[in-house]
Amino acid sequence: MAKYRNIILALIPVLLVVVVLLIYPELLNQTAGVFLTVVAIGFAIGVLAIFMRRR
């Protein structure tokens, strides 16, 4: 179960960005929206990589 919890924790920032973009689609046209998306995806990949390495 802990294995799935780690994956869910890594996906939380991505889900937050998706929800924000659904509520404020005009953010997609701004640099901040793109930056947030890249940061969230990069963070999720980094967290997943850390958990994979720990295992």
Helices and strands as residue ranges (DSSP letters): H 2-23, G 25-29, H 31-54
